Amino acid sequence: MKHHHSHIALLMIALSITVFVCALYGYMQYAIGSSLDRALAAREAVKNEQVYNNQKQNLNALYNDTASDRAKLGLFFVADDQKVAFIEKIESLNVSTGAQITLSNIVADDLATSPVGTLGKVSLRVDAVGSWSSIMRVLRLVETLPYKTTVSGVRLDMIAGDAKSQRTEWRITFALESISIRRSQ
């Protein structure tokens, strides 16, 4: 009888090597996949950092470019302590326009106890009587005030003029609303 036990040992060694090679192949596949995922994640992080740095540079440039505009921004709002002067300016338009101006329904938010930067409103009703050109000057001057203002509810009526002068009078009525701001303590 012949024993073939020597082949079994070689078969076991071949099987062990095959299992080892398969395990090594699986481990290498896993290691390469993990390494690739880490490399892609690192590349994405670098790309995101570059985008972030570009955005940061663009925002810094925009911030520096708009410094003078931002400094002027507060001037577009009526200062809380200048509301009376603003109303007096509107009343004084009768001198430069030749129209008789009457203000009514004056409402102004009290910002005295509010923190700096708080916005409020100054609202008033403007009635003006005069010639066509003086009424149009009033409207033009009010619309071009250097403040954030809104003109609404404009009503224009012709008033019968006197027979002697044959002069037609006009009446304009509108609501004027301006934004006020608390600038300092």
KOLPADO-28512 format. One record per atom (N, C-alpha, C, O): residue number from 0; atom name; x, y, z. Coordinates in pm, whole numbers, padded with zeros to 5 digits. Layout:
// residues N
- markol/vexmar/xx/yy/zz
- NUM/CA/X/Y/Z;
...
***
This chain:
// residues 185
- markol/vexmar/xx/yy/zz
- 0/N/00078/-00118/00000;
- 0/CA/00000/00000/00000;
- 0/C/00083/00126/00000;
- 0/O/00180/00143/00073;
- 1/N/00038/00210/-00086;
- 1/CA/00109/00337/-00096;
- 1/C/00032/00441/-00018;
- 1/O/-00091/00449/-00021;
- 2/N/00108/00519/00049;
- 2/CA/00045/00631/00122;
- 2/C/00068/00761/00045;
- 2/O/00179/00791/00002;
- 3/N/-00035/00832/00031;
- 3/CA/-00028/00961/-00039;
- 3/C/-00036/01078/00059;
- 3/O/-00092/01183/00027;
- 4/N/00017/01060/00174;
- 4/CA/00012/01164/00277;
- 4/C/00099/01283/00240;
- 4/O/00071/01394/00286;
- 5/N/00199/01266/00163;
- 5/CA/00286/01376/00127;
- 5/C/00214/01477/00038;
- 5/O/00245/01596/00040;
- 6/N/00119/01428/-00038;
- 6/CA/00041/01519/-00122;
- 6/C/-00058/01600/-00040;
- 6/O/-00088/01715/-00074;
- 7/N/-00107/01543/00066;
- 7/CA/-00203/01614/00152;
- 7/C/-00134/01733/00217;
- 7/O/-00193/01840/00227;
- 8/N/-00011/01716/00260;
- 8/CA/00063/01826/00323;
- 8/C/00084/01938/00221;
- 8/O/00066/02056/00252;
- 9/N/00121/01899/00098;
- 9/CA/00140/02001/-00005;
- 9/C/00007/02067/-00041;
- 9/O/00002/02188/-00068;
- 10/N/-00099/01989/-00042;
- 10/CA/-00232/02044/-00070;
- 10/C/-00274/02142/00040;
- 10/O/-00334/02245/00011;
- 11/N/-00242/02109/00164;
- 11/CA/-00275/02197/00277;
- 11/C/-00193/02326/00269;
- 11/O/-00244/02435/00297;
- 12/N/-00069/02313/00232;
- 12/CA/00017/02433/00218;
- 12/C/-00036/02519/00104;
- 12/O/-00043/02641/00118;
- 13/N/-00073/02459/-00009;
- 13/CA/-00126/02534/-00123;
- 13/C/-00256/02602/-00087;
- 13/O/-00281/02717/-00124;
- 14/N/-00341/02530/-00013;
- 14/CA/-00468/02588/00031;
- 14/C/-00444/02703/00129;
- 14/O/-00512/02805/00122;
- 15/N/-00350/02687/00218;
- 15/CA/-00316/02793/00315;
- 15/C/-00262/02915/00242;
- 15/O/-00298/03028/00275;
- 16/N/-00177/02893/00144;
- 16/CA/-00121/03006/00067;
- 16/C/-00232/03075/-00010;
- 16/O/-00235/03198/-00019;
- 17/N/-00323/02997/-00067;
- 17/CA/-00436/03057/-00141;
- 17/C/-00522/03141/-00049;
- 17/O/-00561/03252/-00086;
- 18/N/-00553/03091/00069;
- 18/CA/-00633/03167/00167;
- 18/C/-00557/03293/00207;
- 18/O/-00615/03401/00216;
- 19/N/-00424/03277/00232;
- 19/CA/-00343/03392/00271;
- 19/C/-00340/03497/00161;
- 19/O/-00355/03616/00189;
- 20/N/-00322/03454/00036;
- 20/CA/-00319/03548/-00078;
- 20/C/-00454/03617/-00095;
- 20/O/-00461/03737/-00120;
- 21/N/-00563/03540/-00080;
- 21/CA/-00698/03601/-00090;
- 21/C/-00719/03702/00021;
- 21/O/-00773/03810/-00002;
- 22/N/-00678/03668/00142;
- 22/CA/-00692/03760/00255;
- 22/C/-00606/03884/00232;
- 22/O/-00650/03996/00256;
- 23/N/-00482/03862/00184;
- 23/CA/-00393/03974/00154;
- 23/C/-00451/04061/00044;
- 23/O/-00444/04183/00053;
- 24/N/-00509/03999/-00060;
- 24/CA/-00574/04075/-00168;
- 24/C/-00691/04157/-00113;
- 24/O/-00705/04274/-00148;
- 25/N/-00774/04098/-00027;
- 25/CA/-00886/04169/00033;
- 25/C/-00839/04284/00119;
- 25/O/-00896/04393/00115;
- 26/N/-00734/04260/00198;
- 26/CA/-00680/04367/00283;
- 26/C/-00624/04479/00197;
- 26/O/-00648/04596/00227;
- 27/N/-00551/04448/00092;
- 27/CA/-00494/04551/00004;
- 27/C/-00605/04629/-00066;
- 27/O/-00596/04751/-00083;
- 28/N/-00711/04558/-00107;
- 28/CA/-00825/04625/-00169;
- 28/C/-00886/04724/-00070;
- 28/O/-00916/04838/-00107;
- 29/N/-00905/04681/00053;
- 29/CA/-00961/04767/00157;
- 29/C/-00867/04884/00187;
- 29/O/-00913/04998/00200;
- 30/N/-00738/04857/00197;
- 30/CA/-00640/04962/00227;
- 30/C/-00635/05066/00115;
- 30/O/-00630/05186/00141;
- 31/N/-00637/05020/-00008;
- 31/CA/-00635/05113/-00122;
- 31/C/-00763/05196/-00125;
- 31/O/-00758/05317/-00147;
- 32/N/-00877/05132/-00102;
- 32/CA/-01004/05205/-00099;
- 32/C/-01006/05309/00012;
- 32/O/-01050/05422/-00010;
- 33/N/-00960/05271/00131;
- 33/CA/-00954/05366/00242;
- 33/C/-00859/05480/00212;
- 33/O/-00889/05597/00238;
- 34/N/-00744/05446/00157;
- 34/CA/-00645/05548/00122;
- 34/C/-00701/05643/00016;
- 34/O/-00681/05764/00024;
- 35/N/-00770/05588/-00082;
- 35/CA/-00830/05670/-00186;
- 35/C/-00938/05762/-00128;
- 35/O/-00946/05880/-00163;
- 36/N/-01021/05708/-00039;
- 36/CA/-01125/05790/00026;
- 36/C/-01062/05903/00106;
- 36/O/-01109/06017/00100;
- 37/N/-00956/05874/00181;
- 37/CA/-00887/05978/00259;
- 37/C/-00826/06082/00166;
- 37/O/-00833/06202/00194;
- 38/N/-00765/06038/00056;
- 38/CA/-00702/06132/-00038;
- 38/C/-00808/06221/-00103;
- 38/O/-00787/06341/-00117;
- 39/N/-00923/06162/-00141;
- 39/CA/-01030/06242/-00200;
- 39/C/-01089/06340/-00098;
- 39/O/-01120/06454/-00132;
- 40/N/-01104/06295/00026;
- 40/CA/-01155/06383/00131;
- 40/C/-01057/06498/00157;
- 40/O/-01098/06612/00177;
- 41/N/-00928/06466/00158;
- 41/CA/-00827/06570/00179;
- 41/C/-00826/06668/00061;
- 41/O/-00815/06789/00081;
- 42/N/-00839/06616/-00059;
- 42/CA/-00844/06702/-00178;
- 42/C/-00966/06793/-00174;
- 42/O/-00957/06911/-00208;
- 43/N/-01081/06739/-00133;
- 43/CA/-01204/06817/-00121;
- 43/C/-01188/06924/-00012;
- 43/O/-01235/07037/-00028;
- 44/N/-01122/06888/00099;
- 44/CA/-01099/06985/00207;
- 44/C/-01009/07099/00159;
- 44/O/-01034/07215/00192;
- 45/N/-00906/07066/00083;
- 45/CA/-00818/07170/00028;
- 45/C/-00894/07259/-00068;
- 45/O/-00879/07381/-00066;
- 46/N/-00977/07197/-00153;
- 46/CA/-01057/07275/-00248;
- 46/C/-01154/07367/-00173;
- 46/O/-01169/07484/-00209;
- 47/N/-01220/07314/-00070;
- 47/CA/-01312/07396/00009;
- 47/C/-01239/07510/00079;
- 47/O/-01291/07621/00089;
- 48/N/-01120/07483/00127;
- 48/CA/-01040/07587/00194;
- 48/C/-01001/07695/00094;
- 48/O/-01002/07814/00128;
- 49/N/-00966/07656/-00028;
- 49/CA/-00933/07754/-00131;
- 49/C/-01055/07840/-00165;
- 49/O/-01043/07962/-00180;
- 50/N/-01171/07776/-00179;
- 50/CA/-01294/07851/-00206;
- 50/C/-01324/07946/-00091;
- 50/O/-01359/08062/-00112;
- 51/N/-01308/07896/00031;
- 51/CA/-01331/07979/00150;
- 51/C/-01236/08098/00151;
- 51/O/-01278/08211/00178;
- 52/N/-01108/08075/00123;
- 52/CA/-01011/08184/00120;
- 52/C/-01043/08285/00011;
- 52/O/-01028/08406/00031;
- 53/N/-01086/08237/-00107;
- 53/CA/-01125/08328/-00215;
- 53/C/-01246/08412/-00174;
- 53/O/-01249/08532/-00199;
- 54/N/-01345/08348/-00112;
- 54/CA/-01462/08422/-00067;
- 54/C/-01425/08523/00040;
- 54/O/-01477/08635/00043;
- 55/N/-01334/08483/00128;
- 55/CA/-01289/08573/00233;
- 55/C/-01219/08695/00173;
- 55/O/-01242/08808/00215;
- 56/N/-01133/08671/00074;
- 56/CA/-01064/08781/00007;
- 56/C/-01163/08872/-00065;
- 56/O/-01151/08994/-00059;
- 57/N/-01261/08812/-00133;
- 57/CA/-01362/08892/-00203;
- 57/C/-01444/08975/-00106;
- 57/O/-01473/09092/-00132;
- 58/N/-01484/08914/00007;
- 58/CA/-01561/08988/00106;
- 58/C/-01478/09099/00169;
- 58/O/-01529/09209/00193;
- 59/N/-01351/09073/00196;
- 59/CA/-01263/09178/00251;
- 59/C/-01248/09292/00151;
- 59/O/-01251/09409/00189;
- 60/N/-01230/09258/00024;
- 60/CA/-01218/09362/-00079;
- 60/C/-01348/09443/-00088;
- 60/O/-01344/09565/-00098;
- 61/N/-01462/09374/-00085;
- 61/CA/-01591/09444/-00090;
- 61/C/-01609/09533/00032;
- 61/O/-01656/09646/00022;
- 62/N/-01571/09481/00148;
- 62/CA/-01581/09559/00272;
- 62/C/-01493/09685/00264;
- 62/O/-01537/09793/00301;
- 63/N/-01372/09669/00214;
- 63/CA/-01282/09785/00202;
- 63/C/-01330/09882/00095;
- 63/O/-01317/10004/00111;
- 64/N/-01385/09830/-00014;
- 64/CA/-01432/09917/-00122;
- 64/C/-01555/09998/-00083;
- 64/O/-01577/10107/-00135;
- 65/N/-01634/09946/00009;
- 65/CA/-01759/10014/00047;
- 65/C/-01747/10092/00177;
- 65/O/-01849/10136/00231;
- 66/N/-01627/10111/00227;
- 66/CA/-01609/10181/00355;
- 66/C/-01666/10322/00350;
- 66/O/-01735/10365/00443;
- 67/N/-01638/10395/00242;
- 67/CA/-01689/10533/00233;
- 67/C/-01841/10534/00218;
- 67/O/-01907/10622/00273;
- 68/N/-01897/10439/00144;
- 68/CA/-02043/10432/00129;
- 68/C/-02109/10398/00262;
- 68/O/-02214/10454/00295;
- 69/N/-02050/10307/00338;
- 69/CA/-02107/10271/00468;
- 69/C/-02099/10387/00565;
- 69/O/-02186/10404/00650;
- 70/N/-01993/10468/00553;
- 70/CA/-01981/10584/00640;
- 70/C/-02093/10686/00612;
- 70/O/-02138/10755/00703;
- 71/N/-02136/10694/00487;
- 71/CA/-02243/10788/00450;
- 71/C/-02382/10734/00479;
- 71/O/-02479/10810/00479;
- 72/N/-02395/10606/00504;
- 72/CA/-02524/10542/00519;
- 72/C/-02610/10607/00628;
- 72/O/-02730/10624/00609;
- 73/N/-02550/10641/00738;
- 73/CA/-02625/10703/00847;
- 73/C/-02686/10836/00811;
- 73/O/-02783/10880/00872;
- 74/N/-02629/10902/00710;
- 74/CA/-02681/11033/00668;
- 74/C/-02812/11022/00591;
- 74/O/-02880/11123/00570;
- 75/N/-02849/10904/00548;
- 75/CA/-02973/10885/00474;
- 75/C/-03094/10873/00566;
- 75/O/-03208/10865/00520;
- 76/N/-03070/10872/00696;
- 76/CA/-03176/10861/00794;
- 76/C/-03179/10989/00878;
- 76/O/-03075/11049/00905;
- 77/N/-03298/11028/00918;
- 77/CA/-03312/11145/01004;
- 77/C/-03266/11104/01144;
- 77/O/-03318/11009/01202;
- 78/N/-03168/11177/01197;
- 78/CA/-03119/11146/01331;
- 78/C/-03232/11171/01431;
- 78/O/-03312/11263/01415;
- 79/N/-03236/11089/01534;
- 79/CA/-03342/11099/01634;
- 79/C/-03348/11238/01695;
- 79/O/-03456/11290/01723;
- 80/N/-03231/11299/01717;
- 80/CA/-03229/11433/01777;
- 80/C/-03247/11544/01673;
- 80/O/-03244/11662/01709;
- 81/N/-03266/11510/01545;
- 81/CA/-03286/11608/01440;
- 81/C/-03426/11604/01379;
- 81/O/-03449/11662/01273;
- 82/N/-03519/11536/01445;
- 82/CA/-03655/11524/01390;
- 82/C/-03724/11659/01380;
- 82/O/-03793/11687/01281;
- 83/N/-03708/11743/01481;
- 83/CA/-03771/11875/01479;
- 83/C/-03714/11959/01366;
- 83/O/-03788/12026/01294;
- 84/N/-03582/11954/01349;
- 84/CA/-03519/12028/01239;
- 84/C/-03567/11976/01103;
- 84/O/-03586/12054/01010;
- 85/N/-03587/11846/01091;
- 85/CA/-03639/11788/00967;
- 85/C/-03779/11842/00937;
- 85/O/-03808/11880/00823;
- 86/N/-03865/11845/01037;
- 86/CA/-04001/11896/01018;
- 86/C/-03997/12044/00983;
- 86/O/-04074/12090/00898;
- 87/N/-03910/12118/01048;
- 87/CA/-03897/12262/01016;
- 87/C/-03847/12283/00874;
- 87/O/-03887/12379/00808;
- 88/N/-03760/12194/00824;
- 88/CA/-03714/12203/00685;
- 88/C/-03831/12186/00589;
- 88/O/-03841/12257/00490;
- 89/N/-03917/12091/00619;
- 89/CA/-04034/12069/00533;
- 89/C/-04123/12193/00536;
- 89/O/-04173/12236/00432;
- 90/N/-04143/12250/00654;
- 90/CA/-04226/12371/00665;
- 90/C/-04163/12488/00591;
- 90/O/-04234/12571/00534;
- 91/N/-04030/12496/00591;
- 91/CA/-03962/12610/00528;
- 91/C/-03960/12601/00375;
- 91/O/-03910/12692/00309;
- 92/N/-04011/12494/00319;
- 92/CA/-04015/12483/00173;
- 92/C/-04104/12591/00112;
- 92/O/-04092/12622/-00006;
- 93/N/-04195/12648/00192;
- 93/CA/-04283/12753/00137;
- 93/C/-04202/12874/00093;
- 93/O/-04244/12944/00001;
- 94/N/-04088/12901/00155;
- 94/CA/-04005/13015/00116;
- 94/C/-03943/12992/-00020;
- 94/O/-03944/13082/-00104;
- 95/N/-03889/12873/-00044;
- 95/CA/-03820/12848/-00170;
- 95/C/-03914/12811/-00285;
- 95/O/-03876/12819/-00401;
- 96/N/-04037/12771/-00253;
- 96/CA/-04128/12729/-00360;
- 96/C/-04238/12830/-00388;
- 96/O/-04294/12831/-00497;
- 97/N/-04269/12913/-00293;
- 97/CA/-04378/13009/-00310;
- 97/C/-04514/12950/-00281;
- 97/O/-04616/13016/-00305;
- 98/N/-04520/12830/-00230;
- 98/CA/-04647/12766/-00195;
- 98/C/-04672/12783/-00046;
- 98/O/-04578/12797/00033;
- 99/N/-04799/12782/-00009;
- 99/CA/-04835/12788/00132;
- 99/C/-04844/12644/00182;
- 99/O/-04930/12567/00138;
- 100/N/-04755/12608/00274;
- 100/CA/-04744/12469/00320;
- 100/C/-04796/12458/00462;
- 100/O/-04762/12537/00549;
- 101/N/-04881/12356/00483;
- 101/CA/-04934/12326/00616;
- 101/C/-04904/12180/00646;
- 101/O/-04928/12092/00564;
- 102/N/-04853/12156/00766;
- 102/CA/-04823/12018/00808;
- 102/C/-04924/11976/00913;
- 102/O/-04964/12055/00998;
- 103/N/-04965/11851/00906;
- 103/CA/-05058/11798/01005;
- 103/C/-05027/11651/01028;
- 103/O/-04944/11592/00958;
- 104/N/-05094/11591/01125;
- 104/CA/-05078/11449/01158;
- 104/C/-04931/11411/01175;
- 104/O/-04886/11310/01121;
- 105/N/-04857/11491/01247;
- 105/CA/-04716/11464/01269;
- 105/C/-04701/11357/01377;
- 105/O/-04746/11375/01490;
- 106/N/-04637/11247/01339;
- 106/CA/-04614/11137/01432;
- 106/C/-04467/11096/01418;
- 106/O/-04419/11069/01308;
- 107/N/-04396/11092/01532;
- 107/CA/-04255/11052/01530;
- 107/C/-04232/10951/01641;
- 107/O/-04273/10972/01756;
- 108/N/-04166/10842/01607;
- 108/CA/-04133/10741/01707;
- 108/C/-04030/10798/01805;
- 108/O/-03936/10866/01766;
- 109/N/-04051/10770/01933;
- 109/CA/-03959/10815/02036;
- 109/C/-03851/10709/02054;
- 109/O/-03878/10598/02100;
- 110/N/-03729/10744/02016;
- 110/CA/-03618/10651/02023;
- 110/C/-03521/10686/02137;
- 110/O/-03409/10634/02141;
- 111/N/-03564/10773/02229;
- 111/CA/-03475/10822/02334;
- 111/C/-03421/10709/02421;
- 111/O/-03306/10716/02465;
- 112/N/-03499/10608/02448;
- 112/CA/-03454/10499/02535;
- 112/C/-03410/10376/02456;
- 112/O/-03377/10273/02514;
- 113/N/-03410/10387/02325;
- 113/CA/-03372/10275/02239;
- 113/C/-03221/10266/02225;
- 113/O/-03151/10366/02242;
- 114/N/-03169/10148/02194;
- 114/CA/-03024/10135/02171;
- 114/C/-02983/10203/02040;
- 114/O/-03065/10225/01951;
- 115/N/-02855/10236/02031;
- 115/CA/-02801/10300/01911;
- 115/C/-02824/10209/01791;
- 115/O/-02806/10087/01800;
- 116/N/-02866/10269/01679;
- 116/CA/-02892/10194/01557;
- 116/C/-03037/10155/01538;
- 116/O/-03073/10100/01434;
- 117/N/-03122/10183/01638;
- 117/CA/-03264/10150/01627;
- 117/C/-03329/10244/01525;
- 117/O/-03305/10364/01526;
- 118/N/-03412/10187/01440;
- 118/CA/-03482/10266/01338;
- 118/C/-03623/10297/01384;
- 118/O/-03687/10217/01452;
- 119/N/-03670/10414/01346;
- 119/CA/-03807/10456/01375;
- 119/C/-03863/10529/01253;
- 119/O/-03803/10526/01146;
- 120/N/-03977/10593/01271;
- 120/CA/-04041/10663/01159;
- 120/C/-04082/10803/01202;
- 120/O/-04113/10829/01318;
- 121/N/-04080/10893/01105;
- 121/CA/-04137/11026/01119;
- 121/C/-04240/11037/01007;
- 121/O/-04205/11031/00889;
- 122/N/-04366/11053/01044;
- 122/CA/-04474/11061/00945;
- 122/C/-04544/11195/00959;
- 122/O/-04563/11245/01070;
- 123/N/-04581/11252/00847;
- 123/CA/-04658/11376/00850;
- 123/C/-04739/11391/00724;
- 123/O/-04710/11330/00621;
- 124/N/-04842/11472/00734;
- 124/CA/-04930/11501/00620;
- 124/C/-04895/11641/00572;
- 124/O/-04891/11735/00652;
- 125/N/-04871/11655/00443;
- 125/CA/-04833/11783/00386;
- 125/C/-04947/11832/00297;
- 125/O/-04994/11761/00208;
- 126/N/-04990/11955/00322;
- 126/CA/-05088/12023/00236;
- 126/C/-05019/12148/00183;
- 126/O/-04964/12226/00260;
- 127/N/-05022/12166/00052;
- 127/CA/-04960/12283/-00008;
- 127/C/-05057/12344/-00108;
- 127/O/-05122/12273/-00184;
- 128/N/-05065/12478/-00106;
- 128/CA/-05152/12551/-00198;
- 128/C/-05065/12654/-00269;
- 128/O/-04986/12724/-00206;
- 129/N/-05082/12663/-00401;
- 129/CA/-05005/12760/-00478;
- 129/C/-05025/12739/-00626;
- 129/O/-05114/12667/-00670;
- 130/N/-04940/12804/-00702;
- 130/CA/-04946/12789/-00848;
- 130/C/-04897/12649/-00885;
- 130/O/-04839/12577/-00804;
- 131/N/-04923/12614/-01012;
- 131/CA/-04881/12482/-01059;
- 131/C/-04730/12463/-01040;
- 131/O/-04686/12359/-00991;
- 132/N/-04652/12561/-01079;
- 132/CA/-04506/12546/-01068;
- 132/C/-04461/12537/-00922;
- 132/O/-04370/12460/-00891;
- 133/N/-04522/12613/-00834;
- 133/CA/-04482/12605/-00693;
- 133/C/-04521/12470/-00631;
- 133/O/-04447/12416/-00549;
- 134/N/-04635/12417/-00670;
- 134/CA/-04678/12287/-00620;
- 134/C/-04584/12177/-00670;
- 134/O/-04547/12087/-00595;
- 135/N/-04545/12186/-00795;
- 135/CA/-04453/12086/-00851;
- 135/C/-04314/12098/-00787;
- 135/O/-04247/11997/-00768;
- 136/N/-04272/12220/-00754;
- 136/CA/-04145/12238/-00684;
- 136/C/-04150/12174/-00546;
- 136/O/-04053/12111/-00502;
- 137/N/-04262/12190/-00477;
- 137/CA/-04278/12128/-00344;
- 137/C/-04264/11977/-00358;
- 137/O/-04188/11915/-00284;
- 138/N/-04335/11919/-00452;
- 138/CA/-04330/11774/-00471;
- 138/C/-04189/11728/-00509;
- 138/O/-04141/11627/-00458;
- 139/N/-04124/11801/-00599;
- 139/CA/-03989/11764/-00641;
- 139/C/-03891/11773/-00525;
- 139/O/-03809/11683/-00507;
- 140/N/-03898/11878/-00447;
- 140/CA/-03806/11893/-00334;
- 140/C/-03829/11787/-00227;
- 140/O/-03734/11737/-00167;
- 141/N/-03954/11752/-00203;
- 141/CA/-03983/11649/-00103;
- 141/C/-03935/11512/-00152;
- 141/O/-03882/11434/-00074;
- 142/N/-03955/11485/-00279;
- 142/CA/-03913/11355/-00332;
- 142/C/-03761/11341/-00340;
- 142/O/-03710/11229/-00342;
- 143/N/-03689/11451/-00344;
- 143/CA/-03544/11445/-00355;
- 143/C/-03474/11479/-00224;
- 143/O/-03357/11516/-00224;
- 144/N/-03545/11468/-00114;
- 144/CA/-03480/11488/00016;
- 144/C/-03367/11387/00032;
- 144/O/-03376/11275/-00018;
- 145/N/-03261/11426/00101;
- 145/CA/-03148/11333/00114;
- 145/C/-03169/11226/00221;
- 145/O/-03073/11179/00282;
- 146/N/-03291/11188/00243;
- 146/CA/-03323/11087/00344;
- 146/C/-03404/10975/00279;
- 146/O/-03457/10990/00169;
- 147/N/-03412/10865/00349;
- 147/CA/-03497/10753/00305;
- 147/C/-03640/10794/00334;
- 147/O/-03687/10781/00447;
- 148/N/-03711/10842/00232;
- 148/CA/-03848/10889/00249;
- 148/C/-03942/10819/00153;
- 148/O/-03902/10767/00049;
- 149/N/-04068/10821/00190;
- 149/CA/-04173/10766/00106;
- 149/C/-04283/10870/00095;
- 149/O/-04331/10921/00196;
- 150/N/-04323/10901/-00027;
- 150/CA/-04435/10991/-00053;
- 150/C/-04550/10904/-00101;
- 150/O/-04535/10828/-00197;
- 151/N/-04664/10915/-00034;
- 151/CA/-04778/10832/-00073;
- 151/C/-04907/10912/-00060;
- 151/O/-04911/11019/00001;
- 152/N/-05011/10858/-00119;
- 152/CA/-05143/10920/-00110;
- 152/C/-05147/11060/-00170;
- 152/O/-05209/11150/-00113;
- 153/N/-05081/11079/-00281;
- 153/CA/-05076/11212/-00344;
- 153/C/-05212/11245/-00404;
- 153/O/-05269/11167/-00481;
- 154/N/-05261/11360/-00368;
- 154/CA/-05388/11409/-00425;
- 154/C/-05366/11552/-00472;
- 154/O/-05316/11637/-00397;
- 155/N/-05402/11577/-00595;
- 155/CA/-05385/11708/-00656;
- 155/C/-05520/11759/-00701;
- 155/O/-05592/11692/-00775;
- 156/N/-05555/11881/-00654;
- 156/CA/-05684/11941/-00687;
- 156/C/-05662/12083/-00737;
- 156/O/-05573/12154/-00692;
- 157/N/-05747/12121/-00831;
- 157/CA/-05746/12259/-00877;
- 157/C/-05848/12336/-00795;
- 157/O/-05962/12293/-00778;
- 158/N/-05804/12450/-00744;
- 158/CA/-05892/12537/-00666;
- 158/C/-05929/12653/-00757;
- 158/O/-05845/12707/-00829;
- 159/N/-06054/12690/-00755;
- 159/CA/-06098/12802/-00839;
- 159/C/-06024/12928/-00798;
- 159/O/-06026/12967/-00681;
- 160/N/-05960/12990/-00892;
- 160/CA/-05885/13113/-00865;
- 160/C/-05981/13232/-00861;
- 160/O/-06098/13221/-00896;
- 161/N/-05928/13343/-00817;
- 161/CA/-06015/13461/-00813;
- 161/C/-06031/13518/-00953;
- 161/O/-05942/13504/-01037;
- 162/N/-06144/13580/-00978;
- 162/CA/-06178/13630/-01111;
- 162/C/-06091/13747/-01151;
- 162/O/-06066/13769/-01270;
- 163/N/-06045/13824/-01053;
- 163/CA/-05963/13942/-01082;
- 163/C/-05830/13906/-01145;
- 163/O/-05795/13956/-01252;
- 164/N/-05759/13819/-01080;
- 164/CA/-05623/13788/-01127;
- 164/C/-05622/13678/-01232;
- 164/O/-05522/13656/-01299;
- 165/N/-05732/13610/-01245;
- 165/CA/-05742/13497/-01338;
- 165/C/-05627/13398/-01316;
- 165/O/-05572/13342/-01411;
- 166/N/-05595/13380/-01191;
- 166/CA/-05486/13289/-01154;
- 166/C/-05547/13165/-01092;
- 166/O/-05630/13174/-01001;
- 167/N/-05506/13049/-01141;
- 167/CA/-05558/12923/-01089;
- 167/C/-05467/12876/-00976;
- 167/O/-05344/12877/-00990;
- 168/N/-05526/12834/-00867;
- 168/CA/-05451/12780/-00753;
- 168/C/-05467/12628/-00754;
- 168/O/-05568/12574/-00799;
- 169/N/-05366/12564/-00705;
- 169/CA/-05366/12418/-00697;
- 169/C/-05340/12379/-00553;
- 169/O/-05270/12449/-00480;
- 170/N/-05396/12266/-00513;
- 170/CA/-05372/12210/-00380;
- 170/C/-05319/12068/-00398;
- 170/O/-05375/11988/-00474;
- 171/N/-05212/12041/-00328;
- 171/CA/-05157/11905/-00327;
- 171/C/-05153/11858/-00182;
- 171/O/-05115/11932/-00091;
- 172/N/-05193/11735/-00164;
- 172/CA/-05193/11674/-00031;
- 172/C/-05126/11537/-00044;
- 172/O/-05157/11460/-00135;
- 173/N/-05035/11508/00048;
- 173/CA/-04969/11377/00045;
- 173/C/-04915/11344/00184;
- 173/O/-04897/11430/00270;
- 174/N/-04891/11215/00201;
- 174/CA/-04830/11167/00325;
- 174/C/-04681/11151/00300;
- 174/O/-04639/11097/00198;
- 175/N/-04601/11198/00395;
- 175/CA/-04456/11187/00386;
- 175/C/-04408/11106/00505;
- 175/O/-04439/11138/00620;
- 176/N/-04333/11001/00478;
- 176/CA/-04280/10917/00584;
- 176/C/-04129/10904/00565;
- 176/O/-04081/10873/00456;
- 177/N/-04056/10929/00672;
- 177/CA/-03911/10920/00667;
- 177/C/-03863/10827/00778;
- 177/O/-03928/10814/00882;
- 178/N/-03751/10766/00756;
- 178/CA/-03693/10675/00855;
- 178/C/-03599/10756/00945;
- 178/O/-03516/10833/00897;
- 179/N/-03614/10736/01075;
- 179/CA/-03524/10799/01170;
- 179/C/-03437/10693/01235;
- 179/O/-03470/10574/01234;
- 180/N/-03326/10737/01292;
- 180/CA/-03233/10642/01353;
- 180/C/-03175/10703/01481;
- 180/O/-03152/10823/01491;
- 181/N/-03154/10617/01575;
- 181/CA/-03091/10658/01700;
- 181/C/-02940/10644/01677;
- 181/O/-02889/10533/01662;
- 182/N/-02869/10757/01674;
- 182/CA/-02726/10756/01640;
- 182/C/-02635/10750/01762;
- 182/O/-02534/10680/01758;
- 183/N/-02668/10819/01869;
- 183/CA/-02576/10821/01982;
- 183/C/-02654/10824/02113;
- 183/O/-02774/10848/02115;
- 184/N/-02582/10798/02220;
- 184/CA/-02644/10796/02354;
- 184/C/-02674/10934/02404;
- 184/O/-02725/10950/02515;
***
